[in-house]
C-alpha cells in the first residue's frame, strides 16, 4: 500500500508541473489554426503535448479553459492600451481613443481569436464577468443622451458591434470593412478631443 501511495503522490506531482501558460498557448494556437472549429480539449492537449488527463487536471472543463484564455487575452490587450497611454491616468474619451487605436493595430488573426474567446462563453454568462467589467469601465462613463459623451459612446459601440458580429459569424465582414468602421470611430473620437491627424500621428510615435 505504501508503494502505491508513493506512486500516486508522484503522479499528482507530475500533473501539477504542467505549465498553465503552455496550455493556454496551445489553446490559442488551435483557435488560430481552425478559427475555433476544432477547439476541443483533445485538440488542445495534443497541441500542448500532454495527456487529456493532465489538461483536465489544470482546467476541468472547456469553459474554464476558455475563460482563462479570455482573461489572459484581455490582460494583454489592456496592457497594450496602457503602454499606448504611457501609463498615465487619462479621461474616458482618451481611454476610448487608445482602445480603438490599439484595436486598429491588431492583426486580423488576433482579432478573430479574441472574438472567438468572447463569443464562446455566451452560453455561460457567469463566466463573462471579466469582459462585462471591462466594457462597463469603458462605457459607463459615457452614459449620456446627447453631447460629446454620446458621440464617443456610439463610436465605441460601433467598434465593438462589428467585433462581435464577426466573432459570432452573423455577417461576413472583410478585414478592410472592419478597419473602415474603426477608422470612422477613431475620427469621431479624435474630433471630440480636438486632435487632428498630424498631431495624432506624433502622439502615437511618442507613446511607442
Backbone bond lengths (Angstrom), bond angles and torsions (degrees), N, CA, C in turn:
res aa  C-N    CA-C-N  psi(-1)  N-CA   C-N-CA  omega(-1)  CA-C   N-CA-C  phi
1 X - - - 1.474 - - 1.525 111.30 -
2 X 1.343 114.69 -39.14 1.472 118.08 -179.38 1.511 110.75 -61.29
3 X 1.359 115.42 -44.74 1.461 119.53 179.96 1.513 111.66 -60.89
4 X 1.346 116.12 -40.21 1.455 120.10 179.27 1.525 111.05 -64.53
5 X 1.343 117.15 -40.82 1.467 121.24 179.16 1.514 110.93 -63.37
6 X 1.353 115.27 -40.08 1.463 119.13 179.03 1.519 110.87 -63.49
7 X 1.346 116.15 -41.42 1.461 119.43 179.06 1.523 110.95 -63.45
8 X 1.355 116.40 -41.21 1.452 119.54 178.36 1.524 111.33 -63.50
9 X 1.339 116.41 -38.58 1.463 120.24 178.42 1.508 111.59 -63.96
10 X 1.334 116.41 -41.52 1.466 120.72 178.25 1.522 110.05 -63.27
11 X 1.360 115.81 -42.48 1.459 121.09 -179.03 1.524 111.71 -61.14
12 X 1.337 115.72 -44.21 1.455 119.66 179.37 1.514 111.51 -66.37
13 X 1.328 116.14 -38.56 1.462 119.96 178.46 1.512 110.99 -62.48
14 X 1.315 116.78 -41.65 1.455 119.97 178.94 1.523 111.31 -63.07
15 X 1.335 116.45 -39.54 1.454 119.03 178.35 1.521 111.09 -61.63
16 X 1.323 116.80 -40.89 1.458 120.80 -177.86 1.525 112.08 -66.75
17 X 1.336 116.73 -19.83 1.453 119.86 -178.74 1.522 112.57 -80.05
18 X 1.340 117.70 -6.67 1.455 120.88 178.69 1.525 109.03 -64.02
19 X 1.324 115.69 128.98 1.455 120.96 -175.82 1.522 110.89 -77.81
20 X 1.329 115.96 123.77 1.458 121.52 -177.26 1.529 111.64 -63.49
21 X 1.328 116.28 -43.54 1.460 119.86 179.95 1.519 111.77 -65.42
22 X 1.312 116.34 -31.88 1.462 119.90 177.07 1.528 110.39 -61.79
23 X 1.331 116.56 -41.51 1.460 120.48 178.18 1.526 110.26 -66.31
24 X 1.327 117.21 -42.86 1.457 120.52 -179.84 1.525 111.13 -65.66
25 X 1.331 116.78 -37.56 1.469 120.16 175.13 1.527 110.56 -61.04
26 X 1.325 115.65 -42.76 1.464 120.32 179.10 1.522 110.82 -64.60
27 X 1.332 116.55 -41.25 1.470 120.70 178.95 1.525 110.57 -60.92
28 X 1.322 116.60 -45.13 1.459 120.33 179.13 1.526 111.23 -63.88
29 X 1.311 116.36 -37.91 1.452 120.71 179.25 1.527 111.19 -63.78
30 X 1.330 116.41 -42.41 1.469 120.58 177.60 1.525 110.60 -62.83
31 X 1.321 116.77 -41.68 1.470 120.96 179.37 1.521 110.27 -63.38
32 X 1.319 117.13 -45.68 1.460 120.92 -178.01 1.525 111.48 -64.71
33 X 1.327 116.71 -37.99 1.469 120.30 -177.63 1.516 113.01 -73.59
34 X 1.340 116.70 -34.14 1.463 119.38 -173.25 1.521 113.57 -115.05
35 X 1.322 117.34 -0.93 1.452 119.60 -175.51 1.510 112.33 67.78
36 X 1.328 116.47 17.39 1.450 121.30 -179.51 1.515 114.14 92.26
37 X 1.336 116.87 -7.91 1.466 119.91 -176.98 1.526 112.25 -67.77
38 X 1.330 116.83 -28.08 1.459 120.65 -178.81 1.528 111.17 -111.67
39 X 1.340 115.63 30.80 1.459 119.30 -176.23 1.525 110.02 -85.41
40 X 1.310 116.21 93.46 1.461 122.78 177.36 1.522 108.51 -129.35
41 X 1.317 116.33 161.51 1.461 119.81 176.96 1.514 110.75 -61.94
42 X 1.329 117.11 -36.95 1.468 120.55 178.47 1.529 110.73 -61.70
43 X 1.345 116.09 -44.73 1.460 120.14 -179.04 1.524 111.28 -64.74
44 X 1.324 116.66 -40.57 1.461 120.49 -179.98 1.524 110.71 -67.67
45 X 1.335 117.20 -42.65 1.461 120.67 179.50 1.521 110.64 -61.80
46 X 1.323 115.75 -42.71 1.472 119.44 179.11 1.523 110.72 -63.20
47 X 1.324 117.29 -43.39 1.470 120.93 -179.44 1.526 111.00 -65.69
48 X 1.327 116.56 -35.17 1.466 121.01 -179.67 1.526 111.99 -79.24
49 X 1.338 116.49 -12.86 1.464 119.93 -179.49 1.515 112.99 73.44
50 X 1.337 116.37 33.81 1.455 120.91 178.91 1.525 108.75 -130.69
51 X 1.325 115.56 169.65 1.456 118.93 177.14 1.530 109.49 -77.62
52 X 1.330 115.32 157.67 1.456 118.37 176.91 1.532 109.99 -63.43
53 X 1.333 116.48 -33.46 1.454 120.15 177.13 1.516 111.70 -61.42
54 X 1.349 116.10 -41.00 1.461 120.07 177.33 1.513 111.84 -64.14
55 X 1.339 116.52 -37.78 1.458 120.96 177.98 1.529 110.72 -65.94
56 X 1.329 116.04 -46.96 1.465 120.52 -177.91 1.524 110.91 -66.03
57 X 1.327 117.17 -27.96 1.463 119.78 176.34 1.527 110.57 -64.19
58 X 1.340 116.23 -34.35 1.465 121.09 -179.44 1.523 111.73 -86.33
59 X 1.327 116.54 -43.23 1.461 122.52 177.79 1.524 107.60 -128.98
60 X 1.319 116.34 106.43 1.464 120.64 -171.53 1.524 113.29 -64.69
61 X 1.337 117.19 -29.96 1.460 120.71 -179.00 1.525 110.00 -134.70
62 X 1.320 114.58 165.16 1.460 118.98 177.46 1.527 110.59 -65.53
63 X 1.320 117.09 -35.60 1.464 120.17 178.06 1.527 111.57 -61.30
64 X 1.334 116.77 -40.85 1.463 120.08 178.31 1.524 110.90 -63.88
65 X 1.324 116.09 -38.65 1.463 120.67 177.72 1.519 110.55 -65.45
66 X 1.323 116.67 -44.81 1.467 120.36 179.37 1.524 110.71 -62.49
67 X 1.337 116.83 -43.25 1.463 119.53 -179.95 1.524 110.88 -61.13
68 X 1.324 116.82 -43.26 1.464 119.97 179.87 1.526 110.71 -63.36
69 X 1.334 116.13 -41.26 1.466 120.09 178.99 1.528 110.38 -66.27
70 X 1.341 116.64 -38.58 1.462 120.68 178.64 1.519 111.06 -65.37
71 X 1.325 116.99 -44.21 1.464 120.33 179.91 1.530 110.56 -62.20
72 X 1.332 116.51 -40.33 1.463 118.84 179.10 1.524 111.03 -67.49
73 X 1.329 116.81 -40.31 1.458 120.88 179.22 1.525 111.06 -64.75
74 X 1.324 116.75 -41.63 1.463 119.86 178.92 1.526 110.90 -66.42
75 X 1.327 116.74 -38.42 1.468 119.95 177.74 1.522 110.43 -63.74
76 X 1.335 116.62 -39.84 1.472 120.57 177.96 1.524 110.53 -62.33
77 X 1.342 116.38 -45.62 1.460 120.19 -178.01 1.523 110.82 -65.97
78 X 1.329 116.81 -43.51 1.458 120.02 179.74 1.527 111.46 -64.12
79 X 1.316 116.58 -36.74 1.466 119.87 176.98 1.523 110.42 -64.58
80 X 1.345 116.47 -39.83 1.465 120.37 178.31 1.519 110.97 -65.06
81 X 1.320 116.83 -40.33 1.467 120.63 176.75 1.529 109.92 -63.64
82 X 1.336 116.25 -42.01 1.458 120.35 178.59 1.519 112.60 -61.31
83 X 1.319 116.41 -40.38 1.471 120.09 177.74 1.521 110.56 -65.63
84 X 1.318 116.12 -37.53 1.465 120.36 178.83 1.533 110.59 -61.78
85 X 1.316 115.42 -32.21 1.471 120.77 179.81 1.522 112.46 -89.54
86 X 1.317 116.61 0.47 1.454 119.90 179.05 1.514 113.63 70.84
87 X 1.340 116.62 18.56 1.456 120.10 178.81 1.520 114.77 74.75
88 X 1.332 117.27 5.53 1.464 119.88 -177.28 1.530 110.83 -87.45
89 X 1.310 115.49 156.85 1.459 121.38 176.11 1.525 108.64 -75.89
90 X 1.322 116.38 132.75 1.465 119.58 -175.99 1.521 110.56 -130.49
91 X 1.323 115.10 166.61 1.458 121.45 176.01 1.529 109.53 -82.35
92 X 1.345 116.97 161.94 1.474 120.61 -175.41 1.522 114.78 -53.26
93 X 1.339 118.66 -40.72 1.456 120.49 -177.99 1.533 110.68 -63.72
94 X 1.333 116.42 -40.35 1.462 120.60 179.76 1.523 111.55 -66.49
95 X 1.333 116.02 -36.87 1.461 120.32 177.78 1.523 110.58 -64.88
96 X 1.313 117.26 -41.71 1.465 121.21 178.37 1.526 110.15 -63.32
97 X 1.325 116.83 -42.55 1.459 119.91 179.02 1.523 110.94 -61.20
98 X 1.334 117.02 -43.97 1.469 120.43 178.82 1.527 110.35 -63.73
99 X 1.320 117.20 -38.49 1.465 121.86 177.61 1.526 110.41 -60.59
100 X 1.325 116.45 -47.69 1.466 120.86 -178.45 1.522 110.91 -66.19
101 X 1.334 116.98 -42.59 1.465 119.72 -178.66 1.525 111.45 -67.21
102 X 1.324 116.86 -35.33 1.465 119.07 176.17 1.520 110.16 -67.63
103 X 1.330 116.98 -40.11 1.462 120.92 177.20 1.527 110.60 -61.56
104 X 1.319 116.61 -37.40 1.465 120.60 177.92 1.530 112.09 -64.04
105 X 1.306 116.53 -34.25 1.460 120.86 -177.66 1.524 113.19 -83.17
106 X 1.343 117.93 -10.43 1.459 120.59 178.66 1.531 109.50 -71.68
107 X 1.322 116.78 141.63 1.459 118.00 174.82 1.523 109.77 -76.06
108 X 1.326 115.84 161.06 1.461 120.31 -172.63 1.526 111.99 -62.56
109 X 1.331 117.75 -36.56 1.466 120.56 -178.99 1.528 110.88 -64.06
110 X 1.320 116.23 -41.84 1.469 120.29 178.98 1.523 110.92 -65.21
111 X 1.336 116.52 -40.38 1.463 120.61 178.52 1.516 110.94 -62.97
112 X 1.323 116.90 -43.11 1.465 120.68 179.94 1.526 110.88 -66.38
113 X 1.319 117.02 -37.15 1.462 120.38 177.71 1.524 109.99 -62.45
114 X 1.330 116.58 -46.11 1.461 120.51 -179.72 1.527 110.83 -63.27
115 X 1.335 116.62 -40.82 1.459 120.57 179.49 1.526 110.77 -63.44
116 X 1.318 116.70 -40.45 1.470 119.57 178.15 1.520 110.52 -62.24
117 X 1.318 117.22 -44.09 1.462 120.72 -177.67 1.528 111.34 -62.89
118 X 1.333 116.95 -39.15 1.457 120.23 178.94 1.522 110.53 -67.98
119 X 1.334 115.58 -48.84 1.466 119.15 -173.58 1.524 112.91 -76.51
120 X 1.324 118.26 -18.53 1.464 120.68 -179.24 1.520 112.47 -69.64
121 X 1.325 117.39 -12.68 1.461 120.71 -177.45 1.532 112.99 -111.30
122 X 1.334 116.87 15.02 1.465 118.82 -178.45 1.527 111.93 -62.71
123 X 1.325 116.72 -24.13 1.466 120.54 179.72 1.530 111.88 -82.85
124 X 1.335 115.90 -9.07 1.472 120.79 -177.69 1.521 109.09 -125.66
125 X 1.338 118.19 72.90 1.474 121.78 -173.21 1.520 114.37 -56.91
126 X 1.321 117.96 -30.26 1.469 119.89 -179.88 1.524 111.82 -63.57
127 X 1.330 116.51 -26.23 1.457 120.30 -178.37 1.525 112.40 -87.12
128 X 1.338 116.76 -2.87 1.456 120.83 -177.47 1.522 112.97 -92.09
129 X 1.324 117.90 4.55 1.453 120.59 -175.57 1.537 113.47 -57.51
130 X 1.342 120.27 -41.32 1.475 118.48 178.36 1.527 112.68 -58.01
131 X 1.331 116.99 -40.72 1.461 120.53 178.78 1.519 110.89 -69.66
132 X 1.340 116.62 -42.38 1.465 119.67 178.67 1.525 111.02 -61.32
133 X 1.324 116.12 -41.22 1.461 120.23 -178.92 1.526 110.36 -63.74
134 X 1.317 117.38 -41.91 1.466 120.75 -179.84 1.531 110.50 -64.00
135 X 1.335 116.57 -44.08 1.460 119.03 -178.82 1.521 111.55 -69.16
136 X 1.329 117.32 -34.31 1.468 119.30 175.68 1.521 110.69 -61.23
137 X 1.325 116.67 -42.40 1.465 120.13 -179.44 1.521 111.44 -63.12
138 X 1.334 116.50 -33.08 1.459 120.34 179.05 1.526 112.32 -78.96
139 X 1.334 115.96 -43.50 1.452 120.51 -168.26 1.530 115.02 -93.22
140 X 1.322 117.97 -34.37 1.460 119.77 -175.27 1.531 113.73 -58.83
141 X 1.359 118.77 -39.23 1.473 118.03 178.65 1.525 113.10 -67.20
142 X 1.338 117.28 -8.56 1.467 121.08 -176.01 1.521 112.43 -103.51
143 X 1.335 116.88 8.89 1.461 119.91 -178.81 1.526 110.13 -65.60
144 X 1.319 115.45 113.45 1.457 120.84 179.52 1.522 108.02 -165.48
145 X 1.320 116.28 148.40 1.457 120.39 179.30 1.525 112.14 -92.57
146 X 1.319 115.48 -2.94 1.465 118.94 -179.39 1.527 109.64 -161.79
147 X 1.324 114.94 173.62 1.457 120.35 174.50 1.516 114.56 81.47
148 X 1.332 114.53 -167.95 1.459 121.06 -174.99 1.532 112.62 -63.56
149 X 1.326 116.70 -37.33 1.463 119.37 -179.36 1.521 110.84 -60.65
150 X 1.321 116.61 -40.36 1.458 120.12 178.80 1.527 110.93 -65.65
151 X 1.328 117.15 -40.12 1.471 120.71 178.47 1.523 111.05 -61.08
152 X 1.334 115.67 -45.50 1.459 119.92 -178.27 1.526 110.51 -68.58
153 X 1.327 116.76 -40.80 1.462 120.71 178.57 1.530 110.76 -61.59
154 X 1.343 116.62 -45.25 1.461 120.22 179.30 1.520 111.52 -62.33
155 X 1.330 116.58 -38.30 1.461 120.57 178.37 1.528 110.97 -63.63
156 X 1.327 115.57 -43.60 1.469 120.03 179.57 1.529 111.22 -67.19
157 X 1.331 117.05 -39.47 1.463 120.27 177.56 1.522 110.99 -62.21
158 X 1.325 117.56 -36.53 1.467 120.86 177.38 1.524 110.43 -64.80
159 X 1.329 116.40 -42.78 1.465 121.66 179.67 1.527 110.91 -61.13
160 X 1.327 115.96 -49.74 1.465 119.51 -177.75 1.522 111.77 -74.17
161 X 1.322 116.73 -27.08 1.464 119.60 176.03 1.511 111.97 -64.79
162 X 1.323 117.10 -45.50 1.468 120.31 179.36 1.524 110.10 -67.15
163 X 1.329 116.44 -34.69 1.467 121.96 177.49 1.531 110.40 -60.66
164 X 1.324 117.12 -46.89 1.462 121.00 -177.04 1.529 112.26 -76.70
165 X 1.320 117.67 -35.35 1.459 119.88 177.14 1.522 111.03 -60.67
166 X 1.324 115.92 -41.42 1.467 119.86 177.37 1.519 110.53 -67.99
167 X 1.342 115.84 -42.03 1.460 119.67 -178.40 1.511 112.68 -63.48
168 X 1.330 117.12 -37.30 1.458 121.53 179.35 1.521 112.50 -81.70
169 X 1.311 116.43 -12.18 1.454 120.02 179.15 1.523 113.54 73.38
170 X 1.337 116.32 22.26 1.457 119.69 -178.81 1.528 111.93 -71.14
171 X 1.321 115.93 -35.05 1.465 120.60 179.35 1.526 108.86 -136.71
172 X 1.307 115.07 151.42 1.456 119.86 175.24 1.525 108.04 -88.72
173 X 1.302 114.92 112.42 1.464 120.90 -179.76 1.517 107.58 -122.94
174 X 1.311 116.68 122.96 1.456 119.99 179.93 1.522 110.82 -70.96
175 X 1.325 115.46 162.05 1.461 119.77 177.57 1.528 110.29 -59.58
176 X 1.342 115.70 -39.15 1.458 119.90 -178.62 1.527 111.49 -64.95
177 X 1.350 116.45 -41.32 1.458 119.56 179.67 1.520 111.38 -67.38
178 X 1.326 116.11 -39.55 1.461 120.04 178.04 1.530 110.22 -63.05
179 X 1.327 116.38 -42.55 1.462 120.45 178.74 1.529 110.97 -61.98
180 X 1.339 116.24 -37.16 1.461 118.80 -178.27 1.524 111.01 -65.60
181 X 1.340 117.02 -35.02 1.466 120.63 176.46 1.525 109.89 -64.79
182 X 1.337 116.05 -44.33 1.459 120.22 179.66 1.527 111.34 -64.63
183 X 1.308 116.72 -40.04 1.467 120.14 179.96 1.522 110.59 -64.54
184 X 1.330 116.31 -41.20 1.465 120.19 178.44 1.527 110.43 -63.52
185 X 1.328 115.76 -43.65 1.472 120.19 178.94 1.521 110.53 -63.96
186 X 1.325 116.52 -41.52 1.464 120.27 178.91 1.529 110.95 -60.71
187 X 1.344 116.29 -42.12 1.459 119.70 -179.22 1.529 111.30 -64.69
188 X 1.334 116.86 -35.34 1.463 120.16 177.77 1.532 110.36 -63.43
189 X 1.336 116.02 -46.47 1.466 119.74 -178.61 1.521 110.44 -68.04
190 X 1.320 116.83 -40.04 1.464 119.36 175.85 1.520 111.14 -58.51
191 X 1.344 115.33 -43.68 1.458 119.05 -179.74 1.519 111.74 -60.45
192 X 1.327 116.76 -41.68 1.462 120.84 178.39 1.523 110.75 -62.70
193 X 1.327 116.19 -38.09 1.464 121.38 -179.03 1.526 112.16 -82.49
194 X 1.328 116.79 -7.42 1.459 119.78 -178.98 1.508 113.21 71.44
195 X 1.337 116.50 33.00 1.470 121.54 -179.42 1.520 108.53 -104.70
196 X 1.344 117.41 123.00 1.460 119.57 175.23 1.517 109.59 -88.07
197 X 1.324 117.19 170.45 1.463 121.92 -174.95 1.518 112.67 -61.19
198 X 1.322 116.84 -41.86 1.463 119.84 -178.51 1.524 111.22 -64.75
199 X 1.340 115.51 -44.67 1.464 119.53 -179.62 1.528 110.44 -65.14
200 X 1.330 116.54 -39.86 1.462 120.29 -179.71 1.517 111.15 -62.98
201 X 1.340 115.89 -39.41 1.457 119.10 178.77 1.509 112.02 -63.61
202 X 1.338 116.62 -39.33 1.460 120.41 178.49 1.521 110.58 -66.34
203 X 1.348 116.52 -38.68 1.461 120.25 178.80 1.524 111.06 -62.10
204 X 1.340 116.85 -42.84 1.463 120.20 -178.71 1.524 110.30 -62.99
205 X 1.320 115.90 -37.78 1.469 118.73 -179.88 1.525 110.38 -66.04
206 X 1.348 117.50 -38.52 1.453 120.13 -179.45 1.528 111.82 -69.28
207 X 1.318 116.59 -33.87 1.454 120.25 -175.75 1.515 113.27 -81.81
208 X 1.324 118.50 -11.96 1.465 120.50 -179.00 1.512 110.90 -92.49
